[in-house]
Amino acid sequence: MSALYLFARIAGTAVAISTDEVDAVVRLHELSPVPGVPGHVAGLAALRSRVLTIIDAATLVRSERQLPDDARAHDGDCHAIVCEIGGHGYGILVDRVDDIQTVEAAPLPICGRIEPTWQSYARGVIETGGEPYFVVTLASFLDSCLSAQAA
């Protein structure tokens, strides 16, 4: 059972995302800030006549709550994974994109303890190039956003 994965870094941690969830990977040059939104919303961006809500995954993982607007400013280029969930377009910010490759083996279960902040995101582990990557879903970051808003 082979599957194609996008390998990236979020909050310094290696992650693998099934390419079935990914519409595109883009470099964003400019984000439009949105005042009064939770800390995980980095802003809005336009991509091919589409407005995307940009979610800062590192902020969610680090469990940082409401940040001042100027603390969320992303200077320079940012990498975002573009996806559509629930009919809405999102860009999930990542530290960097490492690679895209086919993995032959199914993800392994997570053994041992992981940081509590990753427990709601990590679904398994894939090893490639001798390095482990948490298997995550983009939807899990949006689920976390909804949970944060409900709290």
C-alpha positions as CSV (number, residue, x, y, z in Angstrom):
1,M,0.0,0.0,0.0
2,S,1.9,3.0,-1.2
3,A,0.9,6.6,-0.6
4,L,2.3,10.0,-1.6
5,Y,3.2,12.4,1.2
6,L,4.3,16.0,1.6
7,F,7.1,16.2,4.2
8,A,7.3,19.5,6.0
9,R,8.2,21.2,9.4
10,I,5.7,22.7,11.7
11,A,7.0,24.4,14.9
12,G,10.3,22.7,14.2
13,T,8.8,19.2,14.1
14,A,8.9,16.9,11.1
15,V,5.4,16.1,9.7
16,A,4.0,14.1,6.8
17,I,0.7,15.1,5.1
18,S,-1.1,12.9,2.6
19,T,-1.1,14.7,-0.7
20,D,-4.8,13.7,-1.1
21,E,-5.5,16.7,1.3
22,V,-3.2,19.2,-0.5
23,D,-4.4,21.5,-3.3
24,A,-1.1,23.3,-3.6
25,V,2.0,24.5,-1.8
26,V,2.7,28.2,-2.2
27,R,5.0,30.8,-1.0
28,L,3.0,33.8,0.3
29,H,4.7,37.2,0.0
30,E,2.1,39.2,1.8
31,L,-0.7,38.5,4.3
32,S,-3.5,40.9,5.1
33,P,-3.9,41.1,8.9
34,V,-7.4,40.7,10.3
35,P,-7.9,42.6,13.6
36,G,-9.6,40.9,16.5
37,V,-9.2,37.3,15.4
38,P,-7.6,34.5,17.5
39,G,-3.9,34.1,17.5
40,H,-3.9,31.1,15.1
41,V,-5.3,33.2,12.3
42,A,-2.3,34.8,10.6
43,G,-4.4,36.7,8.1
44,L,-5.9,36.5,4.6
45,A,-4.2,36.0,1.3
46,A,-5.3,36.0,-2.3
47,L,-4.4,33.1,-4.5
48,R,-5.6,32.9,-8.1
49,S,-8.8,35.0,-7.5
50,R,-9.4,33.0,-4.3
51,V,-9.3,34.4,-0.7
52,L,-7.6,32.0,1.7
53,T,-7.8,32.1,5.5
54,I,-4.2,31.6,6.6
55,I,-3.8,29.4,9.7
56,D,-0.6,29.5,11.7
57,A,-0.1,25.8,12.6
58,A,2.9,26.5,14.8
59,T,0.7,28.8,17.0
60,L,-1.8,26.0,17.4
61,V,0.8,23.4,18.3
62,R,2.5,25.7,20.8
63,S,-0.9,26.3,22.3
64,E,-0.4,30.1,22.2
65,R,-3.6,31.9,22.7
66,Q,-4.6,35.4,21.8
67,L,-1.5,37.3,20.6
68,P,-1.4,41.0,19.8
69,D,-1.9,41.7,16.1
70,D,1.7,42.9,15.6
71,A,3.1,39.7,17.2
72,R,1.4,37.7,14.4
73,A,3.0,39.6,11.6
74,H,4.8,37.3,9.2
75,D,7.6,39.3,7.5
76,G,8.8,38.1,4.2
77,D,7.9,34.9,2.5
78,C,5.9,32.1,4.2
79,H,5.2,28.6,2.9
80,A,1.6,27.5,3.1
81,I,-0.1,24.3,2.2
82,V,-3.4,25.2,0.5
83,C,-6.4,23.0,1.1
84,E,-10.2,23.2,0.9
85,I,-12.1,21.9,3.9
86,G,-15.9,22.3,4.3
87,G,-16.1,24.4,1.2
88,H,-13.6,27.0,2.5
89,G,-10.1,27.7,1.2
90,Y,-7.3,27.7,3.8
91,G,-3.5,28.0,3.8
92,I,-1.7,26.2,6.6
93,L,1.6,27.9,7.4
94,V,4.6,25.6,7.8
95,D,8.2,26.4,8.7
96,R,9.4,24.8,5.5
97,V,8.7,22.1,2.9
98,D,11.2,19.2,2.8
99,D,10.1,16.9,0.0
100,I,7.2,15.0,-1.6
101,Q,7.7,11.3,-2.0
102,T,5.9,8.0,-2.2
103,V,6.0,5.9,1.0
104,E,5.5,2.1,0.5
105,A,4.8,1.2,4.2
106,A,1.7,2.2,6.1
107,P,2.2,4.6,9.0
108,L,3.3,3.1,12.2
109,P,1.5,3.7,15.5
110,I,3.0,6.2,17.8
111,C,5.0,4.4,20.5
112,G,6.1,6.1,23.7
113,R,5.3,9.6,24.9
114,I,5.0,12.6,22.6
115,E,4.6,16.2,23.6
116,P,1.1,16.8,24.8
117,T,0.6,19.6,22.2
118,W,1.1,17.1,19.4
119,Q,-1.3,14.4,20.8
120,S,-4.3,15.9,19.0
121,Y,-2.5,16.2,15.7
122,A,-0.2,13.2,15.3
123,R,-2.0,10.1,13.8
124,G,1.0,7.9,13.3
125,V,4.7,7.9,12.3
126,I,6.4,7.5,8.9
127,E,10.2,7.1,8.7
128,T,12.0,8.2,5.6
129,G,15.7,9.0,5.1
130,G,16.3,7.7,8.6
131,E,14.1,10.4,10.1
132,P,10.7,10.0,11.8
133,Y,7.8,12.2,10.7
134,F,4.4,12.6,12.5
135,V,1.6,11.8,10.1
136,V,-0.9,14.7,10.5
137,T,-4.1,15.8,8.7
138,L,-4.7,19.4,7.7
139,A,-8.3,19.0,9.0
140,S,-6.9,18.3,12.5
141,F,-5.5,21.8,12.6
142,L,-8.8,23.3,11.6
143,D,-10.6,21.1,14.2
144,S,-8.3,22.6,16.8
145,C,-9.2,26.1,15.6
146,L,-12.9,25.4,16.1
147,S,-12.2,23.9,19.6
148,A,-10.2,27.0,20.5
149,Q,-13.0,29.3,19.4
150,A,-15.6,27.3,21.3
151,A,-13.6,27.5,24.5
